[in-house]
Amino acid sequence: MKLSVVMPAFNEKRTIRSIVARVLAVDLGEITKELIVVDDGSTDGTRDLLREMDGKDGVRVLFQPRNLGKGAAVWAGMRASTGDFVVIQDADLEYDPAEYPVLLGPILEGRADVVYGSRFLGSPHGHRVLYFWHTVGNRLLTLMSNVFTDLNLTDMETCYKMMTREVVDRLDLQSKRFGIEPEITCKVARMRARIYEVPISYSGRTYDEGKKIGLKDAFQAVGVILRYFRWEAPRDDVGTRTLRRMESLAPYNRWLHERFEPYLGRRILEVGSGVGNQTRFFVDRDRVLASDIEAHYVRELKTKFGNLPNVRVAGFRLPLGEADRMDLLSEGIDTIVCLNVLEHIEDDRAALADFASVLPPGGRLALLVPAMPSLYGTLDVHLRHFRRYDRASLAALVTEAGFSIDEIRYLNRPGVLGWWLNSRVLKRKVLPKRQLAAFRWLLPLLRAEAKKPLSFGMSLLVLARRA
């Protein structure tokens, strides 16, 4: 394993040699280190010193073309890092690299995805006594951050934030200056990452010694909190953004679950669990295997359901390898739930055959797919759908895989117009929040669909048994 230390530096000529030496001196046992120093347009000679260090003893230096701010430097270093874990390290000697093992502890023990080093938890090594109003400002910003993120941090503004590679790859940071601290906090909270705090020592410096953060940055931090506390996912991850928006539609998710709930057995494999919008309805069953191939979904599922003794979170990939097939057979599952997943799989025939291969005779399949190929448009493209289905071809596909269909029907006729407008006419990448929020008012129309079969709809639901 490897730890990447990302160090932004701006006009730190007096301390840069010392802090680099301290980082390199830390002994992490079998965990190796890389140090990525990002010079943020220094003008005091720091760049010259860093040129001498670049490429030596595991030190890599990136040179920003001009002073872009701490946030820009940190994000440049994170994108260039290659470690399994990443920690931010200021270049001013205020934070002691000897405490990396303390920060790593909760992650290595499997208890955390992100660890904050708190200056206010009472480190046995103490801290330098400096500015009262800085402490008040830090506590107020931490309080505001906690109000909007629903966390109980004691030190949101700390430099020491250590996180796993999977979390780093999901951050997509935008803040250029010191707003990076609340931005990271808002985003890891919205990711449902497991966050720990550990006490650290702190040797603050005065403005005469080079301290740079000021009142303007405090006001900027407030703006960053207000901007990002409802963040959904990286901008290009349309799938997660859509799932986040659907997560808030509890009545719709419940309505959808009711369409197939009587068909479910006691031991369920859910293929493509995502953020758990449907998983939550299965947890009263004897055994639930919540599966997804995306690491960030697996992490979030573990956070939400991993403590339940009857729930196992896994990452089964289709087509199934022999080891995964034997694993699923040993679990004795009697039902597979696959909702809005088959359209993402290029070889859907092989996927359905895999489903049949791990179910016993009479084992059940609840399958939901997007319907009406004529609706295929930009929303489907950005959601990475290979196709939409018509009723006849889907029935043939399921039967060919070895299932006997008990029921196949269209669902969600009210959604057809909205999808056509957004995907075919307006060419949007993701469904707007307000439209989805308004969808809850259409629930009476959805409930009325149960009275008679539909001739068309947004989705096709198949309930089938292994022949």
N, C-alpha and C positions, 0 to 999 in steps of 0.2 A: 504494500500500500504506500501511497505517497501523499504528503501534505504540500499544498501550494500556498506559499505566503505571498500575498499581493500587497505591495508597499507603494502608495502614492507619495511622491516627494516634490516639494516646491520650495526652492531656496532654503535647503537644509544642509548647507556646506559644513556647519559646525558639528552636526550630529550624524551625518550619513555614514561615515566610516564606522562609528561606534555601534550604531543600530544594526548595520549589516553584519558586523562581527558577532554581535549578540545572537542574531537569528541563526547564523551558521553554527554557533557553538551549542545550540540546543540539542540534546540527545533524546531521540524519540524511539530508541531501540530499533526494531525491524522496520519502522516506518521511515521512508526516505523523505527528503525535503527538496523543493525547488523554491528559489526566491526570485520573484518577478518584481523588479523595481520599475515604476513608471514615472519618469521625470516629466513634470507638468509645465514645461517651458521655463525652467529655472534660469535666473540671470546673475546669480551670485557665485558661479563657479561649480555648483553642484553637478552640472552636466559633465564637466571635465573629469571630475572624480569618478563619476559613474562609468564613463567611457573606459577608464582604467580597470574597473571591476568587471565589466561586461564579459561573460563567457568564462569566468574563473570561479571555481569552487561551487558550481551550481547556481551562479547568479546570472540572471538574464535581465537586460535593461531595455525598456521601450522608451522612445523619446517622442513625446507629444510635440506637434509642430509649433504650438504656442500654449499659453496658460489657458486651459479649458475648464479647470476646476477639479476638486477632489473626486466628485462623482464620476466624471468622465474618465479620470485616470484609473479609478478602481474598476470600472466596467471594462476598460481596455485590458487591464491586467487579468481580470477574471476570464475574459474571452480567450486570452492567450494561455491560461493555466491548463495543466494536464493532470493535476492530482485528483485523488479520490475524495479529498477534503480540501477546503479552501478557507483561509483565515485572512482577515484584513489587518494590516500592521502599519500604524503611523510611523513616520521616520524621525520623530522628535524625542524619543527616549521617555515619553510619558507612560508607555505600556511596556511591560517586561516580557520578552519572548520566552523566558524560563517557565511561564505559566501555560504554554501550549499543551502540556500533558493534562492539565486541569480541564482545559476546554475540550480536549479530545475525549475525555473520560466518558461522558454520557452518550456520545455517538458510538464509540467502540463497544460500549455495553449494550447497544441496541435500544436505548431509551430515548434517543433524540435524533432529529434531523438537523436542527439548528441549535447552537449554544451561544448565549450572550455572556460576556464577562462583565459582571456588575461591579461598579465602584462603590455601591452603597449597601452591599450585603455584609460588610464587616470582614475584610480579609485579615488574616493574622499578621500580615506584613504591613498593614496600615496604609495611609495615603498622605500625601503632602497637603497641608492646610493652605488654601488660597482664597479664591473669590467667593464670598457669600452669595452674591447675586447670580453668579454663574450656576451655583448649586440650585438656587431657587428656580432659575430658568430651565435647567435640565429636568427638575422634578415636575414643573408645570407642563413642559412639552411631553414628558413621559406620561403624565396623567391624561393629557388630551389624546395622545396616541392610544392609550389603553381604552378610553371611552369609545373611540371609533373602531378599534380592532377587537375589543372584548378580550384583551390579554391582561395579565397582571404583572407586567414587567416592572422592575425597579429602576432600570437604566436603559432607556431606548436609545439614547444618544451615544452609548459606548462605541468606541472604535472596534473593540474585540467582538467580532461576529464570526463564528466558525460554522460552516455548513457543509453538507455533503455535495458531491458533484451533481447529483440529480436536481437538488434545489437550485444550485447556481445556474444550471442550464435553463431553468424556467424563469429566471428573474427579469430579463429584458429591461434593464435599468435605463431610465431617461434623465434623471436629475444630474445636472452638471456640477453643482457645488455640494455644500454640506447637507442638502436635502436628501442625499442618498441614504442617510440613516433612517428617517421615517419612511422613505420609500421601500427600503428592504423590509422593514418591519410590517408595513401594510401588506406587502406581497407575500411574505412567508405566512402571515396570519391567514390570508385568503386562500393560500395553498393547503391550509389545514396541516401544515408541517408541525411536527412535535418539537416544541421550543423549551429549552432549559436555560436557567441562569446559574452561574457559578460565581463565587466571590473572587475578585482579583485586586491586586494592589494598584496604586495609581500615584505617579509622581508628576503632577501637573506642572506646567511652566507658565511664566508671566508673559505679558505682551512684550516686555523688553527682551525676553529670551526667545521670542519668535512666535508666540501664540497668534493664530490668525482668525479664528471664529469670532463673530461679533453679533450685535443686536439684529442687524439686517438678516443674518442667517436664521435667527430664531423666527422672524416673521415668515421667511421662506419656508421653514419647516412646517409652520401651520398650514400654509397653502398646499404643501405636498401631502399632508395628512388628508386634507379635504378632497384632494384630487384622486388619491389612490386607495382610500379605505374601501371602495367598492370595486377595485380592480378584479378582473375575471381570469385572465390568462394572457400569455404573450400575444401580441397583435395578430400574428400569422396563424395562431392555433384556433381556427374557427370551430373545430369540434368541441374543445373544452369550453370556449365561450358560450356555445349553444347549450351544452350540458349545464353550465352554471345558471343560465337563464331559465332553463327548464326546471332546475332544482327548486326555484322559488314558486313553481306552479304546483303546490302540494295537492290541490283538488283535482287537477288534471292527472297527475301521477297516480292518485288513488283511483280515479275513474278507469284509467288504463289497466291498472292491476285487477280491478274487479271484472274485467272482460275475460280473464283466463284463470282467476284464482281458484274456482271450483275444480279446475282440471289438474291442479298441481298435486304431486305426490308428497312424500315426507323427506326425500333426500334429493336435493336440487343442485344442479350445476347451472350457474348463470354465466353465459358466455358474453363477454364484453360488458362488464359491470359498470365501467366508467367511474363516476363519482358517487355511485350508490343510490341513484334516484329510485330504483326499483328494489335494490337489495334490502333496504330497510323493511320491506313488507314480507320478506322471507324468513326473518330471523327467529320466528316462532316454530320453524320446522325442525325436524330431528337433526338434519345435517345440511349445511349450505356451503357450497364451494363458489366463492365469488372470484371470477377470473378476468384478467385483462392483460393485454400484451404491453401496455404503456407503463413504464416504471412509475411515473408520477401518479397514475391512477391506483396502482398497486399500493403505493405508500399511503395515499389518502384512504383507501379501503381498510388498510391495517389500522390507521388512526381511528376510524369510525367503528369498525366491527372486530378488530383483532383480539379484543379482550373477551369476546363471547366464546364459550367453550365449544359451541356447536358450529361455529363459522370458521372456515379456513379460506384465507386469501392466497391466490396462486396466479401464475402467469402461463396458462396452457396456450400453446401456439397451434394454429391450424395451417397446414395439415399436421395431424398429430404424429409425433415421433413414437417409437415403440415404448419407450420408458413412460411417456405421458399416458399412452393408451393403457398400459398395465396399471399405472397409478389410479386412473379413473375407474377401471374395472374393480380394483380393490376397494374403492370407496362405496361401491354398491349403489350408485345413483339410480333413481327411478324416473327423474324428470330433467329435461334440459330446457332452459329458458333462454331464448336468443332474440333480443329486442333491438331492432334497428342496427344490426351488425352484419348480416349476410351480404348486404349491398356493398360493404367495404372489402369483401374478400373476392379476389379475382377469380379463383376457382371455387365457385359456390357449390358445384356438384360434389367435389371432393370433401368440402366441409360438411355437407349434409350426410354423406356416406360415413364420415368420421363420427357424427352424432349417433347414427344407427349402430355403429360398431361398439360403442361403450354403453349402450342401453340394453337391458334384458328384453326378451319378448314381452310386448305390452307396455314397455317403457314409453313415457310420454314426451312430446315435443310441443312447446309453445313458441311459435315463431311469428315475429312481426317484421314486416319489410315495407319500404316506401312503394306506393302503387302509382299506376298511371304513367307509363313511359313518356307520354306527351308533356308531362310537367317538368321533365329533366331540364335543368338550367344552371345558372351560376351558383345558386345555393348548393346544389348537388356537387358541382365541380369542386367548390371550396371545402365541402365536407368530405371530399374524396370518395364519393359514391361511384362505383363502376356502372351502376344501372338502377333503374326503377322497374318494378315487375307488373305484369298483367296477371289476371286470375288464372287463365288457362295454362300458361307456361309455368307459373309457380306450382300449380297443382301437379303438373307432369314431373317437375323437378323433384318435388318431395316424394312422390310415389316411386320414382325411379331409384331414389336413395334407399328404399326399403321401408317406407312408412305407409300406413293406412290412414287416410284423412278422415277425421270425425267431423270437422267443421272448417270452412274457409269463408271468410267474409270481409267486406270492406269496412273500414272505420274512418271517422272524422271527415265527414262531408263538408262541414263549415270551413275547414282549413284549406280546402282546394283553392279557393279564390285568392287567399292571402299568399299561398306559395306561388301560384301562377304570376301574380302581380309582382312580387318581390324578386322571383327567380328569372322569369321570362321577359318581363317588361322593364322593371327598374334595375335589373342585373346586379342585385346586391350580393355581398359575400356572406352576410349573416343576418338572421331575422332580427329586426329592431326590438329593443327591450319593451317599448310601450305597446307594440302590437302583441307581443307574447303576454304582457300583463293583462291586456284587454281580453285575452283568450278565455280567461276564467268566467267572463260573463256569457260565454257561449256554451257553458256546461249544460244548461237545460236542453239545448239543441242536441248535444252529444248523447245525453241520457235518452232522448226520444228515439235515437237510432235503434235501440234494442227492440222496438215494437215491430219492425219489419226489415227484411234484408235490403241492403243498399245496392244500387247498380254501379256506384262509383264512390271513391273516397280517397283520402290522403294515404292511407295505409291498408295493407292486407294482413289479417290475422289468420294463422293456420294453427289448428289444434289437431295433432296426429299422434298415432301410436306406432311403435315398431312392429311391423307385421310378423 
